[in-house]
Amino acid sequence: MSLPQTMRAVLYNAAEQLSVKEINVPTVGDDDVLMKVNFCGICGTDAHIHRGGFNVKFPIVPGHEPVGTVAAVGEKVKDFKIGDRIVADCSVVCEDCFFCRRGKPLYCTTFGAVGIQFNGGFAEYLTFPQRKVYKIHNLADEDATLLESAACAVHGLDQLKPDVGIEVLVLGSGPTGLILAQLLKLNGASKVAIASNKGVKLETARKLEAADVYYEIDRKAPDEAWQRLAAENPMGFDVVVNPSGAEKLANVALNYVRRGGTLMLYGVYDETAMVHWPPARIFREEIKIIASFSQTLCFPRAVAYLDSGKVKVKGMVSDVYTLEQYQEALDKMETRDAVKIVIKT
């Protein structure tokens, strides 16, 4: 089957200036796999990109959670064939800087990603080096858009190194939080609690049995739920994770960390966000504060967890839009009345 020369894509020429354009289908190098994109997920990072944040480089085709099928392969590609169902790791590192050469590619001085600094998946076709591509077998395409979030969650566990029997509080129930909660249950946590605003995300958390305990927070009157959380867990939690990217939650999260515990910041925060924590308490109680940013080399484990069904994602995709409806999809995400939004190309 011959390939088209042009394709539809969401294209930004500057912040908040997007349109669907006809652009060239990317060329396929000897070591490349051409993906026919079927779905690409939207996440909070895309909202930052829309506003010109996250070190985005314009003009850009966004989209860093693509899923599709192999449409063509380069001459040196051996493990993939046309028709294979695939996902791809969108991280891009130089492999030659100080950190890359020390085996720390996540700290690459030019760390970037397809869909942020390089044209991404809100388009009909996309190329990747074969080393960045992974086969999927059991996941539906729309559910497989969550593999990038799962890979980041796997890195989060690498950062935490959870002890057996820990008690964990996850603040928020977006896709990454729901996956992280399940991974913690599978990797040593004796108790996982989710505290989240009332709505479709918390309903989905319950359906997936992502946690053991749920605290439903009313946006208009949140104090009662927070007080119940503190009363039922007077010694706090070994680990508190804030995957929401919310500045307010980052500031209060420390209140629920027990002595000797760990607070993990996990989410995309605005560059202007600030926290105010009491250093005397952190010092006296030996509280550890760590972070988890993106991922490298975590896709194989993410695919293993989701494709096997051990981490459940069916039902997380709540809304499907077309490329032409991309602005509507962004607007929907801002309402917080969706769990996972995907674009069908």
N, C-alpha and C positions, 0 to 999 in steps of 0.2 A: 504494500500500500504506500503510495507516494505521500509525502508530508506536505502540508501547506507552507507557503512562504511567509505568510503573515498570520497574526493571532490577535485576539482581543486581550486587553490587559488594563488593570487599574493603574493609572500613571499620575504621580504627583510631580508637578514642576516646582512647587514651593509648598510651604506649610499651608494646609487647609485649601490647597488648589489642586483638586483631583478631577479626573475625567476618565472615561473608558475610551481607549484609543486602539487603533490598529497598528501594531508594531511588528518587527521582524521576529520570526521564530528563531530562537538561538541556534547557533551552529553546534555541531557535535564533533568534539575532538576525539582523538584515538582512544583516550582513556575515559570517555564520558558516557553517561547514560542520559538519554532524553526521556523525561517524564511527561506523559500526557496527564496534566493535573485534573483530577476529578473533583476533589474538595480541598479547601485550604481553610484552616481555623483562624479565627480572630481572637486576640487576647488583649489584655491591658496595654501591652507594649505598642500595639498598633494605634491606640489612642494617643500615646505619647508621640509616636511618629507623625500622626496627623497634625499635631501641634508644633512639629519641628524639633521635638526632643529626642533623647536617646542616641545622640550623635549620628542622626540620619544624614545621608548624603543625597541631595536632590540633583537631578531628577531621579526618581526611584519608583519601581514597581514593588509595593510592599508584599508581605505574606511570608511567614517563616514556619508554617505548619502544613506543608503540602502533602497530599496523598494522591497516588495515581497509579498508572500502569506504564510499563516500558514501551515507548514508541519507536525507539531506535537505539543502537549501541555503536560505540566506536570499535575500531579494528582490534584494539588490545583488550576489550572487555570479554571476560570468559565466564563469569558466574551469573550473568543475567541474559535473558532473552526477551524478545518482543512478546508482550502480553503479561509478563510477570507483574504481580501487584506489589507496589513498593512504597516506602516512605524514605525520607532523607534527613540527615543531620545537617542543619543549615549553618552551623558555626564555621567560621573561617579564621584560621590562624596562620602566621607567617612561617612557622617551623624553624626560624633562624635567629630570633631575638634572644636576649639574655634569659628570659623566663622559659621560652620554648626549649632552648638548649639545656635547661636544667630540669626538663620533664614536667613543667608547669604550664601547659599550653593555655589554660583558662586565664592566666595572667599576661598573655601575649600583649605586647605594647601596641599592636595594631588589631587587637581582637575585634572581630566584626561578625556579621551574619548576612546570609542571603535574606533579602526582604528588608534590610535596614541600610546596609552600605552597598549591597549588590542586588540586582533585580531579583524579585522573589515570586511567590506562588499565587498571587492574585492575577493569574494569567492562564492561558490554555496550555502552555508548554514551558518547561524549565529543564536546564541541564545541571548535572552534578558529576564530579569525579566518582568513579565506581566505588572507591573506598568509603564514600559518604552515604551509600545507598543500602537499604535493608529490605528483605522480603517480608511480607506479611501473608498469613494464610487464613486465619479464623476471624479476625476483626472485620467488621463492616467498614467501608471506606470512611464514612463520616465519623465513626468512633475512633478510627486510627489517627484522626487529626489531633487526638489527645496524647499521642506518643511524645511529642516535643515537651509537653508539660510533664509527662511521666519521666522523661530523661532528666529534666531539671530536678524532679523530686528524688530520683535516685542519687543525684549529686548531693541533695540536701541530707540524705541519710549518710552518705560518705562523710560529710562534714560533721554530723552529729555523733556518729559512732555510738549508737544507743546501747546502753547496758540492758541486760535481761531484767524484766520486771519493772521498768520505769513507768511513771505516770505522766501523761502528756496532755497539754491543752493546745488545741489549734484554734486560732482566732480568725474565723471566716470560713466560708464553705464554697468558695469558687472551685473551679476544676482542679487547680494545683493543690489546694488544701485538701480536697476530697481524695486525691490520689496519694498525697503524702500521709494522710491519716491511715489509709489502708496499708501502705507500706510499713508504717510504724507498728500496726497491729500484727503484721506478718513477720516483723523483725525485732521482737522482744518486748514491746510495750504490754504491760498487764492491763492498762486502762488508757483509753484515748477519749478525751472529751472535746466536743466542738461547741464553741460559742459563736453564734452568728445571728445576723438580723433575720427577723421573721420574713418568710417568702419562699420563692421557688427553689432557691439554692439549698436552704435547710431541709425543705421537703425532699429534695433529691438525695441529700446526705442520708436521711432516714431510710429511704427506699433502697439505697445501696448498702446500708448497714456499715457506713464508713467509720462510725465511732461506736463507743459503748454508752456514752452519755451525751445528751444534747441540751444546750442552754439557748432558748429562743429569746432574742432580744428585740424589744419593741423600739423602733427608732424614735418614736415620740415620747416614750417613757421607759428609758433603758435601765434606770437605777435598780429596779426590783430584781431583774435578772442578774445583774452584776453582784448584787448583795447576796443572792441565793448561791451564786457560784462561789463566792468567798466563804459563805457559811458552811457549805457542804464540803469544802476543801480547805480547812483552816490551816493546813501545813503547806498549801500551795502544790505546785507540780514540779517534777524533776526537770521537765522540758516544757517551755512555752514557745510556740512558733507563731509568728505573725506573717502569713502569706498574702495578706490583703494589700499591702502597699499603702495602708492608711496611716497618716502621721499621728492621728489621735490614738489609734490602737498601739502604735509603737511606743507612745509615751506611757500608756497605762499597763502595758504588757508586763513590765517588771514587777508590778504589784502581785502577780500570781506565780512568781518563781520562788520556789522554796530555797532554803539555805543550801549552798553547794550546787544549786541547779544551773540550768543553761537557758538563756534567751537566744533564739535564732531569728534574725531578721531575714525575711524571705519574701521578696516582692519588689516590684518596681515603684520606688518612691519619687515624688517630684524633687527636682534638684534643690528647691527652696525649703524642703521639709527639714525640721529640726526636732531634736529630742532633749528633754531635760530630766536627767536621772540623778539620784543622790549617790555620789561616789563613795561616801562613807559607808553606806549600806552595802554597796557592791564589794567594797574592800573587806568589810567586817564579815560578810556572809559568803565570801569567795564565790560570787556569782559570775559565771562565764557568759560573755556576750559574743556571739559568732554570727557569721553571715553565710548565705548561700546564693551565689550569683550564677545563673545560666548553667552550662554544662559543657564538657567535652568528653567524648569516648564513653558516654553512658547509654547510648541508644541500644546496644545489644541487650542489656539487662532490662531496659524499658520494654522492648519488644517481647522479651521472654515473659515478663509479668502480665502484660495486657493481652498478648496473643493467646496465652494459656488460659486466660480467664481468672487468674488468681487475684489480679486487681480488676475490679469491675468498673466499667465505664458506660455500659449500655444505659441509655436514658439521660446521660449528661448533655448530649446535644439537644438543645431546646428550640433552636431557630435556624432555618436554612434560607439563605438569600442568594441572588445571582450577582454576577459581577456588576451589572448595571444598578443594582440595589446596594452597592457598597456603603454609600453615605447613610442609607437607612439602617444598615447593619451596625454601623458605628453609633448612630443615635440610639438604637435599641440597647446596645451595651451600656451606654451612659445611664439608662433608666434603672439599671441593676435588677431588672425584671427578666433576666435570662441567665442560664447557667453557662452553656457553651454555644457560641454562634459560629456557624461555618458558612463559607461561600461555595456554592456549586458552580463550577465553570462550564 
